[in-house]
């Protein structure tokens, strides 16, 4: 409604809301069914990460550490 008001008052260019990422209600219901499968996969991944003590960025930090060690060895 906010964007439609802005378009009506010529505060922004008029364009279909679909091009701005908005969908009709019946499209949301169909996509919601597809999202349930994705959500289940995501929840399983989150549970596994929690069980294993996941720390964001740790994998990249280990990779950078290995690269730095290899760089030091090659300089010797």
N, C-alpha and C positions, 0 to 999 in steps of 0.2 A: 504494500500500500504506500509505503514511504517513497519508493522509487517511482511509482505511478504518479504520485502527487508532484514530485520534482519534474517529471516529464510534462505534466499538465501545466505547470507554472513556467515552463521553458527554462528550468534551471539545469537541465541536462538534455542531451539529444534523445529523441524518442527512438526506441528500439524494442524489439520483442524481449520479454523477460527471459525467454528460453536462452537467448544469446548471453544473458548475464548469469546463467547457471541455475535459474529457477525452473521448476517443472510443474506441470499440472498435478492435481491431487491424485488422479487415477494412475499416473505414471509412478508416483511415490509408492503406492501400494504394491505395484509389480516389482519395483526395485527393492522394496523392503524385504520381500521373500528371498531375493538373491543375496541381500546383505546378511541375512541370518546365517547362511553357510559361511560367509567371510568372518562374521563375528565369532562363530564357533571355533574356527581355525585360529583366530586371533586369541581367543580366550585360552585355548589349549597351549599356544605358544607362550602366553604370559604366565600360565601356571608352571610350565616347564622352566622358564627363566627364573621364576621366583624360587622354585625348588632347587635349582642349581646355583643360586646366588648370583644372578646376572647383575653386572654393573655396566651401565651405558658408557661406551667409549673404551672399555678395557681391551677389547680385541684390537682396536686401532692402536692403542698405546703399546701393546705387546709387539705389534707389527713394526711400529716406528722404532722400538727398542732393538729389535732384531736387525733392522736396516742400519741403525747407528753402529751396532756392534760389527756388522759386516764391513761397514765403511772404515771403521778403525783398524780392523784386521788387514784390509787391503792396502792401507797406507803404510803399514809396517814393512 
